[in-house]
Amino acid sequence: MSTFGQVFRVTTFGESHCKGVGAIVDGCPPCLALTEADIQPQLTRRRPGQSRLTTPRAEKDLVQILSGTEHGHTLGTPIGLFVPNEDQRPGDYKEMSDIPRPGHADFTYLIKYGNKASSGGGRSSARETIGRVAAGAIAEKWLRGTYGTEISCWVSSIGDVSLPESAVPRGEGGCLVGWTRAQVDEYGTLRMLRDPATFHRVGEAEVADADERRKANIDAEVAAEDAFLKLVKVEKDSIGGAVACVCTGVPAALGEPVFDRLEAKMAHAMMSLPATKGFEIGSGFGGTVMRGSTHNDPFVANPVGGRPGDSGRPALGVSSNYAGGTLGGISSGAPVYFKIAVKSVSTIGQAQQTSRLTGEAITLEAKGRHDPCVLPRTPPLVEGMAALVLIDAALLQRTRLGGACTTVCDGTRNFDPANPWGDAANGAANGAANGAPAAKKARK
């Protein structure tokens, strides 16, 4: 199906070579400040044509909000999101109309539906993920404003080249926290391709100007890409790898045991992305060789104070995080950390032996514009789906907690962006579902 979520529901639509792609978001809390500017940065990060490692398809991927907002704030009604497909070339696929691509979903879509998109991958194309990323950006904004949640993803391996976990930054108690999104963008998503013995990142002491310093570091990134391109793109082949993701500031008590445990929903979300082949949380498969005395995360007293917008931190935290941020399928308040395996792209220009739909043997050299490696564009997809899981889990938990105040306001006035929660007298009634300070105080 094309709908994800129970309370915060997202339905994506569109194919790779139709007029456009997008999503309908239903269940978004009202009165959230939202414009295209809040969504576009994530779409720009996943946009094709930004690197010689990615497909040359030239798309601006500019999002339009069609409904669900007024005066720059959400109405609580369905939000329509649309991104036009501007660089369509359906003719690239004419020769493959009766040749299912090895490793691709062409054939399974055909035998399931009796019909398939004649150009590109249709719904199995990565273009479909635009709607997810756009919806995820909305979810992220609410999570960040309500709980201080931050989500960051980076490439941890390509082929047999891996970034050692010892190089990933850690926070309180040695818990892995990774890099911020700004750091990932500044340093480049392919930092693991650099040989630490020879790579040197230009610092402020060497180049004072920030733009010049960033350019110098990007040049080093390009050099790493060139080495990789010689191994893959020139040979008309493709390669896979893995990404890692850390969600910090995740409120405790999210997840619905037993079938909708938080990690189960996260695995569902990640494995629904194109080309994903594996998911592990915390220590993952590596934890199978660890003894319980090592793998158990000891409880420790949490420092005093809470996250912005949170109703309070649990009394206990953990001094390590092999569990990956959940216990029994419920978030513990520790960072949620997981990895996803991404296979190599199916459509390659290298000659492959396959068959026509009639069973006739044929050699296929696929045409079209395709990524030799999708890893550089994968982080926004993972971040978006993680946000969709977390906001849905948070809203579900909020419905369980209930409380005396179940209305957003008392109905005596319309929402005013210039004075969102009104005077002090009405503050406790207004905005209970949106994190108004007065409402929070009333709940305590």
C-alpha positions as CSV (number, residue, x, y, z in Angstrom):
1,M,0.0,0.0,0.0
2,S,1.0,3.6,-0.4
3,T,0.0,4.9,3.1
4,F,2.2,4.9,6.2
5,G,1.3,5.8,9.8
6,Q,-1.7,5.5,12.1
7,V,-2.2,9.1,13.5
8,F,0.2,11.0,11.3
9,R,-0.7,9.4,8.0
10,V,1.3,9.9,4.7
11,T,0.1,8.7,1.3
12,T,2.6,9.1,-1.5
13,F,1.7,9.3,-5.2
14,G,3.3,9.5,-8.6
15,E,5.7,7.6,-10.9
16,S,9.2,8.4,-12.3
17,H,8.0,9.8,-15.6
18,C,4.4,11.1,-14.9
19,K,3.6,14.8,-14.5
20,G,4.8,14.8,-10.9
21,V,5.1,13.1,-7.5
22,G,4.1,14.1,-4.0
23,A,2.2,13.2,-0.8
24,I,-0.9,13.8,1.2
25,V,-0.2,14.3,4.9
26,D,-3.2,13.7,7.2
27,G,-3.1,14.1,11.0
28,C,-0.6,16.9,11.2
29,P,-1.1,19.0,14.4
30,P,-2.7,22.4,13.6
31,C,-1.1,25.8,14.1
32,L,2.4,24.5,13.2
33,A,4.3,27.2,11.3
34,L,5.0,25.7,7.9
35,T,6.0,27.0,4.4
36,E,7.8,25.4,1.5
37,A,11.0,26.8,2.9
38,D,10.7,24.3,5.8
39,I,10.5,21.4,3.4
40,Q,12.8,22.3,0.5
41,P,16.2,21.9,2.2
42,Q,15.6,18.1,2.6
43,L,14.4,17.8,-1.0
44,T,17.4,19.7,-2.2
45,R,19.7,17.3,-0.3
46,R,18.2,14.2,-2.1
47,R,17.9,16.0,-5.5
48,P,19.6,14.2,-8.4
49,G,22.4,15.7,-10.6
50,Q,24.4,17.2,-7.8
51,S,27.4,15.0,-8.1
52,R,29.2,12.9,-10.7
53,L,28.4,9.9,-8.6
54,T,24.6,10.3,-9.0
55,T,22.2,10.3,-11.9
56,P,22.6,13.2,-14.3
57,R,18.8,13.6,-14.4
58,A,18.3,17.4,-13.9
59,E,15.4,18.0,-11.6
60,K,14.9,21.1,-9.4
61,D,12.5,19.2,-7.1
62,L,10.8,22.4,-5.9
63,V,7.9,21.5,-3.6
64,Q,4.5,23.2,-3.7
65,I,2.1,23.1,-0.7
66,L,-1.3,22.7,-2.3
67,S,-3.5,22.6,0.8
68,G,-3.7,22.3,4.5
69,T,-2.0,25.6,5.4
70,E,-3.1,29.3,5.7
71,H,-1.1,32.3,6.6
72,G,2.0,30.1,7.0
73,H,0.5,27.7,9.5
74,T,-1.1,24.3,9.4
75,L,-4.9,24.0,9.6
76,G,-5.0,20.5,10.9
77,T,-6.5,19.4,7.6
78,P,-4.8,17.2,4.9
79,I,-1.6,18.8,3.5
80,G,-1.1,18.3,-0.2
81,L,2.5,18.3,-1.4
82,F,3.5,18.3,-5.1
83,V,6.8,18.2,-7.0
84,P,6.7,18.3,-10.8
85,N,8.8,16.0,-12.9
86,E,10.5,18.4,-15.3
87,D,13.3,16.2,-16.9
88,Q,11.2,13.3,-18.2
89,R,12.7,11.1,-20.9
90,P,10.4,8.1,-21.3
91,G,12.0,7.3,-24.6
92,D,15.1,6.0,-22.8
93,Y,13.1,2.9,-21.9
94,K,11.6,2.0,-25.2
95,E,14.0,-0.8,-25.9
96,M,13.4,-2.3,-22.5
97,S,9.6,-2.4,-22.8
98,D,9.5,-6.2,-23.0
99,I,12.8,-6.9,-21.3
100,P,12.6,-7.1,-17.4
101,R,15.8,-5.7,-16.0
102,P,17.8,-8.2,-13.9
103,G,17.4,-7.4,-10.2
104,H,14.7,-4.8,-10.8
105,A,11.0,-4.8,-9.9
106,D,9.8,-4.6,-13.5
107,F,8.8,-8.3,-13.6
108,T,7.2,-8.6,-10.2
109,Y,5.1,-5.4,-10.7
110,L,3.9,-7.0,-14.0
111,I,2.9,-10.3,-12.6
112,K,1.2,-8.7,-9.6
113,Y,-0.9,-6.0,-11.4
114,G,-0.9,-7.3,-15.0
115,N,0.4,-4.0,-16.0
116,K,3.4,-1.8,-15.4
117,A,4.7,1.7,-16.1
118,S,6.3,1.6,-19.6
119,S,9.1,4.0,-18.6
120,G,11.4,4.0,-15.6
121,G,10.5,2.0,-12.5
122,G,7.1,3.5,-12.0
123,R,6.2,3.3,-8.3
124,S,9.4,1.3,-7.6
125,S,11.5,4.3,-8.8
126,A,13.4,6.3,-6.2
127,R,11.3,9.3,-7.5
128,E,8.5,8.0,-5.2
129,T,10.6,8.8,-2.2
130,I,10.2,12.6,-2.8
131,G,6.8,12.5,-1.1
132,R,8.3,10.7,1.9
133,V,11.1,13.2,2.3
134,A,8.7,16.1,2.0
135,A,6.3,14.7,4.6
136,G,9.3,13.7,6.8
137,A,10.5,17.4,6.8
138,I,7.1,18.4,8.3
139,A,7.3,15.7,10.9
140,E,10.9,16.7,11.8
141,K,9.9,20.3,12.4
142,W,7.2,19.3,14.8
143,L,9.5,16.8,16.6
144,R,12.3,19.4,16.9
145,G,10.0,22.1,18.3
146,T,8.2,19.8,20.6
147,Y,10.9,17.5,22.0
148,G,14.2,18.9,20.6
149,T,14.6,15.8,18.4
150,E,17.4,15.8,15.9
151,I,17.9,13.2,13.2
152,S,21.1,12.7,11.3
153,C,22.2,10.1,8.8
154,W,25.5,9.4,7.0
155,V,27.1,6.8,4.7
156,S,29.0,4.3,6.8
157,S,30.3,2.1,4.0
158,I,30.5,1.7,0.2
159,G,31.4,-1.7,-1.2
160,D,34.2,-3.0,1.0
161,V,35.3,0.4,2.3
162,S,33.9,1.1,5.8
163,L,34.0,3.9,8.3
164,P,35.1,2.4,11.6
165,E,32.7,3.0,14.5
166,S,35.6,4.2,16.6
167,A,35.6,7.3,14.3
168,V,32.0,8.2,15.0
169,P,31.5,10.9,17.7
170,R,30.1,9.9,21.1
171,G,28.3,11.8,23.8
172,E,27.3,11.3,27.4
173,G,28.5,8.0,28.9
174,G,30.1,7.0,25.6
175,C,26.7,6.8,23.7
176,L,27.2,7.1,20.0
177,V,25.6,10.4,18.8
178,G,27.2,10.8,15.4
179,W,27.5,14.0,13.4
180,T,25.0,16.7,13.1
181,R,23.3,17.1,9.7
182,A,25.2,20.4,9.2
183,Q,28.5,18.5,9.8
184,V,27.5,15.7,7.4
185,D,26.7,18.3,4.7
186,E,29.9,20.3,5.4
187,Y,32.3,17.3,5.5
188,G,30.6,15.3,2.7
189,T,28.6,12.1,2.8
190,L,31.5,10.1,1.5
191,R,34.0,10.8,4.2
192,M,34.7,7.0,4.6
193,L,36.3,7.0,1.2
194,R,39.2,9.1,2.5
195,D,42.3,7.4,3.7
196,P,42.8,8.9,7.2
197,A,46.6,8.5,6.8
198,T,46.6,10.9,3.8
199,F,43.5,13.0,4.0
200,H,43.7,16.4,5.6
201,R,40.7,18.6,6.3
202,V,41.5,22.3,5.9
203,G,40.9,24.1,9.2
204,E,40.2,27.7,10.2
205,A,43.8,28.3,11.1
206,E,44.9,27.5,7.6
207,V,42.1,29.3,5.6
208,A,40.2,32.0,7.5
209,D,37.5,32.5,4.9
210,A,34.6,30.0,5.5
211,D,33.7,29.7,1.8
212,E,37.2,29.1,0.7
213,R,37.7,26.6,3.4
214,R,34.6,24.7,2.4
215,K,35.7,24.7,-1.3
216,A,39.1,23.3,-0.3
217,N,37.4,20.5,1.6
218,I,34.9,19.8,-1.2
219,D,37.9,19.5,-3.6
220,A,39.3,16.8,-1.4
221,E,35.9,15.1,-1.5
222,V,35.8,15.2,-5.3
223,A,39.3,13.5,-5.3
224,A,37.8,10.7,-3.2
225,E,34.9,10.5,-5.6
226,D,37.2,10.3,-8.6
227,A,39.0,7.3,-7.2
228,F,35.6,5.6,-6.6
229,L,34.3,6.5,-10.1
230,K,37.2,4.7,-11.8
231,L,36.2,1.5,-10.1
232,V,32.5,1.6,-10.8
233,K,31.1,4.2,-13.2
234,V,33.7,3.8,-16.0
235,E,32.9,0.1,-15.9
236,K,29.2,0.8,-16.3
237,D,28.5,-0.9,-13.1
238,S,27.0,0.0,-9.7
239,I,27.8,-0.6,-6.0
240,G,26.0,-0.7,-2.7
241,G,26.8,0.0,0.9
242,A,25.3,1.0,4.2
243,V,24.1,4.1,6.1
244,A,23.9,4.8,9.8
245,C,21.3,7.0,11.5
246,V,21.1,8.5,15.0
247,C,18.0,10.2,16.4
248,T,18.8,12.2,19.5
249,G,16.3,13.9,21.8
250,V,13.8,11.1,21.3
251,P,11.3,11.2,24.2
252,A,11.0,8.1,26.3
253,A,8.0,5.7,26.2
254,L,7.5,5.6,22.4
255,G,6.6,2.3,20.8
256,E,3.5,0.0,21.0
257,P,4.4,-3.5,22.2
258,V,4.2,-6.1,21.0
259,F,3.7,-6.0,17.3
260,D,4.3,-2.3,16.8
261,R,7.5,-2.0,18.9
262,L,9.5,1.1,18.0
263,E,12.3,-0.8,16.3
264,A,9.8,-2.9,14.4
265,K,8.1,0.2,13.0
266,M,11.5,1.7,12.2
267,A,12.5,-1.5,10.4
268,H,9.2,-1.5,8.5
269,A,9.9,2.1,7.4
270,M,13.5,1.6,6.3
271,M,12.8,-1.7,4.5
272,S,10.0,0.0,2.6
273,L,12.7,2.3,0.9
274,P,13.9,1.2,-2.5
275,A,17.1,-1.0,-2.6
276,T,17.2,-1.6,1.1
277,K,18.3,-5.2,2.1
278,G,19.0,-5.1,5.8
279,F,18.2,-3.3,9.1
280,E,20.0,-3.5,12.4
281,I,19.5,-1.5,15.6
282,G,22.1,-0.8,18.3
283,S,24.7,-3.6,18.3
284,G,22.7,-5.4,15.6
285,F,24.2,-8.7,14.4
286,G,27.5,-7.8,16.1
287,G,25.6,-8.2,19.4
288,T,25.2,-11.9,18.8
289,V,28.9,-12.5,19.7
290,M,28.8,-10.4,22.9
291,R,28.1,-11.8,26.3
292,G,25.2,-10.4,28.4
293,S,27.6,-9.0,30.9
294,T,29.1,-6.8,28.2
295,H,26.0,-6.1,26.1
296,N,23.7,-5.0,29.0
297,D,23.6,-1.2,29.3
298,P,23.9,-0.2,33.0
299,F,21.4,2.3,34.3
300,V,22.6,5.5,35.7
301,A,20.9,8.6,37.2
302,N,19.9,11.1,34.6
303,P,21.3,14.6,34.9
304,V,18.9,17.2,36.2
305,G,16.9,19.0,33.6
306,G,15.0,18.0,30.5
307,R,14.9,18.6,26.7
308,P,13.2,21.7,25.2
309,G,9.5,21.0,25.1
310,D,9.7,17.7,26.9
311,S,7.5,17.0,29.9
312,G,10.5,15.5,31.8
313,R,13.3,13.0,31.4
314,P,13.1,9.6,33.0
315,A,14.9,9.3,36.4
316,L,17.4,6.8,34.8
317,G,19.5,6.8,31.7
318,V,22.1,4.3,30.4
319,S,25.9,4.5,30.4
320,S,26.2,2.7,27.1
321,N,23.8,2.1,24.2
322,Y,24.2,-1.4,22.7
323,A,20.4,-1.6,22.8
324,G,20.2,1.3,20.3
325,G,17.8,3.4,22.3
326,T,14.9,1.0,23.0
327,L,14.1,-1.7,25.6
328,G,11.3,-4.1,25.0
329,G,10.3,-2.1,21.9
330,I,9.9,1.2,23.9
331,S,12.2,4.2,23.6
332,S,14.4,4.6,26.7
333,G,15.4,8.2,26.1
334,A,18.8,7.2,24.8
335,P,19.7,8.0,21.2
336,V,18.0,5.7,18.7
337,Y,20.8,4.3,16.5
338,F,20.5,2.0,13.5
339,K,22.0,1.0,10.2
340,I,20.5,0.1,6.8
341,A,22.1,-2.0,4.1
342,V,21.5,-0.7,0.6
343,K,22.1,-2.9,-2.5
344,S,23.7,-1.8,-5.7
345,V,21.5,-0.2,-8.4
346,S,19.9,-2.8,-10.7
347,T,19.9,-0.7,-13.9
348,I,23.5,-0.7,-15.3
349,G,25.0,-0.1,-18.7
350,Q,27.2,-3.2,-18.6
351,A,26.0,-6.0,-20.8
352,Q,23.9,-8.6,-18.9
353,Q,22.4,-11.9,-20.0
354,T,18.6,-12.0,-19.4
355,S,15.4,-12.9,-21.2
356,R,12.5,-11.1,-22.9
357,L,9.0,-11.6,-21.5
358,T,8.6,-14.4,-24.1
359,G,11.5,-16.3,-22.7
360,E,13.9,-15.5,-25.6
361,A,17.5,-15.1,-24.3
362,I,18.9,-11.6,-24.9
363,T,21.8,-9.4,-23.9
364,L,20.7,-6.2,-22.2
365,E,22.8,-3.0,-22.0
366,A,20.4,-0.7,-20.2
367,K,19.9,2.9,-21.3
368,G,18.7,5.9,-19.2
369,R,20.2,8.0,-16.4
370,H,20.9,6.1,-13.3
371,D,23.0,6.3,-10.1
372,P,26.1,4.1,-10.1
373,C,25.7,4.4,-6.3
374,V,22.6,5.7,-4.5
375,L,24.3,6.1,-1.1
376,P,25.2,9.8,-1.4
377,R,21.5,10.6,-1.8
378,T,20.1,8.1,0.8
379,P,20.5,10.1,4.1
380,P,17.5,12.4,3.5
381,L,15.3,9.4,2.7
382,V,16.3,7.6,6.0
383,E,15.9,10.8,8.0
384,G,12.5,11.4,6.6
385,M,11.2,7.9,7.3
386,A,12.7,8.0,10.8
387,A,10.8,11.2,11.5
388,L,7.5,9.7,10.3
389,V,8.0,6.8,12.7
390,L,8.8,9.0,15.6
391,I,6.0,11.5,15.1
392,D,3.4,8.8,14.7
393,A,4.7,7.0,17.9
394,A,4.7,10.3,19.8
395,L,1.2,11.2,18.8
396,L,-0.1,7.7,19.7
397,Q,1.5,8.0,23.1
398,R,-0.1,11.4,23.6
399,T,-3.5,10.0,22.8
400,R,-2.9,7.3,25.5
401,L,-2.0,9.9,28.2
402,G,-5.1,11.9,27.5
403,G,-5.8,14.5,30.1
404,A,-8.5,17.0,30.9
405,C,-7.7,19.3,28.0
406,T,-8.6,17.6,24.8
407,T,-9.4,20.7,22.7
408,V,-6.9,22.8,21.0
409,C,-8.7,26.0,22.1
410,D,-12.0,27.1,23.7
411,G,-13.5,28.2,20.4
412,T,-13.9,31.9,21.4
413,R,-11.4,33.1,18.7
414,N,-9.6,32.1,15.5
415,F,-5.9,31.3,15.5
416,D,-3.8,34.4,15.2
417,P,-0.1,33.8,14.1
418,A,0.9,37.1,15.6
419,N,-0.4,36.0,19.0
420,P,-0.7,32.2,18.9
421,W,-1.8,31.5,22.4
422,G,-3.6,34.6,23.3
423,D,-3.5,36.3,26.7
424,A,-2.5,34.5,30.0
425,A,-6.1,33.8,30.9
426,N,-6.7,31.7,27.8
427,G,-3.2,30.3,27.6
428,A,-4.0,27.0,29.4
429,A,-6.9,26.3,27.1
430,N,-5.2,27.3,23.9
431,G,-2.5,25.2,22.2
432,A,-2.6,22.1,24.5
433,A,-1.7,19.9,21.5
434,N,1.0,22.2,20.2
435,G,3.3,22.7,23.2
436,A,2.1,26.1,24.6
437,P,4.0,26.9,27.7
438,A,0.9,27.7,29.7
439,A,-0.7,24.4,28.7
440,K,2.3,22.5,29.8
441,K,2.3,24.1,33.2
442,A,-1.4,23.3,33.6
443,R,-0.7,19.6,32.9
444,K,2.1,19.4,35.6
